[in-house]
Amino acid sequence: MTRPGDLSHHTLSVLVENKAGVLARVADLFARRGYNIVSLAVAPTNDERFSRITIVVDVESAPLEQIVKQLFKLINVVEIQELSPEASVERELMIATVRSARDRSQILELVGIFEARILAVSAERLTVSLEGRPDKIDDFEILLRDYGIDDVQRTGRIALPKIGKPPVIISS
């Protein structure tokens, strides 16, 4: 499993105008150019005029500079920040349903160790959730796979600059 912190991955925080179709244009730009998106999350900001798109890009598919230049060509892009893991707070959410009939106590122990939450329980399965750093989510998912994951969903990474650490703002 490729780790989100790999050197070939970069996290971009893209501030865009909150207009219909902006996300579709960003996704289309990546698709047309053959750029690989590792993770994508979008939500409005505290200013209703703008949304923030957090994109984790694979720079092996295209140089970071080229990706940024193409993003700035989109009219609704206001600002792009590169967020390094050291200068940002990154989080992700995972929800997984795990077979638990015979190994329930070991799964519950993992849930406790990782400070995950149990969302639903049946005789055969547990549904658990975990919020945290992407590497913590990766580790938890790898360990759960040994017990048999029936279904898993991850939100993708969200990130903001750490307080007191200025982000790298990329200009066009």
C-alpha positions, 0 to 999 in steps of 0.5 A: 500500500502506498503511503500518503506521505510518500515523496511523490505525493503533494498536498495542495489546498486550492481556494476556489470561488464557490460556483456551480461546476468548479469541482467538475472543471478541476477534476476534468483538468486532471483527467484530460492531462492524465494527472493522478489524484490520490485524494480529493476533498471539497467543502465550503469555507467560513466565507460563503463565496469560497470553497476549499479543495484539498487535492493530494496529487501524484507528481510522478504522473506530472511535475507539480509545477505543471499541475499548478500552472494548469490549475491557475488557468481555471478562472475560479481558482483564487489561491493555491497553497502547498501543505507539507506534512510538517507545516500542516494538520492533516486528517482523514476519516475511515469507516470499515465493516469487519467480520468479527464472529471469531475474532471479536476480542482482538478487533475490539483491542485494536479499536481501543489501541487506535482510539477508534469508535464502534458504530454498529454491531451484529452477530457477524460484523462490526462497523468501526470508524477512525479519524486521524492522520493518514498514516494512522488510518493506513496502519489501522486498515492494514491490521483490520484486513487480517480479520476480513474487511467486508467494506471500507470507505475513506474520506480522503485527506483534508488539511490546513496550515498549522498555526504559526507556520506560514503556508507556501502560497503558490502564485500564478 
